[in-house]
Amino acid sequence: MNIGIVCYPTYGGSGVVATELGKSLADNGHQVHFISYKQPFRLVHFNDNITFHEVSFTNYPLFEFPPYETALASKLVDTVKFSNLDIIHVHYAIPHASAAFLAKSILKTQGINIPVITTLHGTDITLVGKDVTYAPVVTFSINASDGVTAVSDSLRQQTYDSFEITKEIQAIPNFIDLDAFKKVDKSHFKKAIAPNGEFILTHTSNFRKVKRVTDVIDVFSKVLKEVPAKLLLIGDGPDRKKAEQMCRDLGTCDDVRFLGKQDAVKELLAVSDLFLLPSENESFGLAALEAMACEVPVISSNAGGIPEINIHNQTGYLSEVGDTEDMAKNTISLLENSEKLDEFKQNAFIQAKKFDIESIRPMYENFYESIIEKTKNAVI
Ligand code: GMT
């Protein structure tokens, strides 16, 4: 198939999922065309089956806000026609689903019926998308898509609960490339980070409010009172300053490292004992899955789709959002029981294998084929 993928190119779960899916589709023989305003950050190596189309927009003094959606729709029209796309797959509804709808409508006037699939990722539904600023357009563009997927059962249900949806939404879970994301030997990292054999706890996110990074700091300070440990914080974002200040107030700065954005995530997970994810809302929790693929159990909240990945009392523990006492208690009990910790590490890896990209990619391929078939038979 000739597949167009629209995504955000920056650090963030939806862009990662879109890029990894595209790379896997290309490895499986499909022609994949990425369309975005910048090269997706995980798209680094040359692949004969992958083309990147940059959406460029000319600036004009009148435009205080350059109309990205218009530029994207125009680029889609061009790419569908001149790269002969069979399907457009957009990741994250805002503004990609409405831009794709516009492109589809333009192409219709030229006798081309291009099928559009929208994958819902999280805050496009649970936070920003629900806001009145965007909700009418989000509702319309979901219903106008030829196919819709959500990255978890929980997100699928939340979409039905929050919007007036007339379309069938298929849940296709996120995935992991187990060849690329696996435990690697980085014992020298461990020595540098925890010179006295302290436990290493890790959190990765974009430090937005929804991630509750301050809960991570709170849990860690409680753990530190009982067990020698170090905390690695990977990522950056709006709540970083608040988190840094909290460490200063709690006197834990010597044991907490703010590492900023990192490419070497799996190397850092390889030396981690536990992963913390106390999110307020999380449609899936790709960061937790990446940790589990590296044999790291997860201490998390029970928000959204997290319980579909992190199984309570097997691969980690779930607590109510904001219950840092419970999260700290679970962390301490696991760190103090090395047999249980080893068992959870194995369970985490076994659970991660269920989300192997080799099992999930065919779900997308089958979905593409069924939507292309349906669209072919539709009268335009
Ligand atoms: O970071 C992004 O690009 C999107 C982001 C969001 O805020 O919607 O992440 C979501 O998509 C990821 C990939 O599907 C999921 O793993 C995250 O759980 C989800 N984030 C939230 O729901 C907060």
Residues whose N, C-alpha, C, O or C-beta is under 5 A from the ligand:
A	BS01	GMT	G12 G13 S14 G15 V17 H121 G122 T123 D124 V151 V210 N281 E282 S283 F284 G285 L286
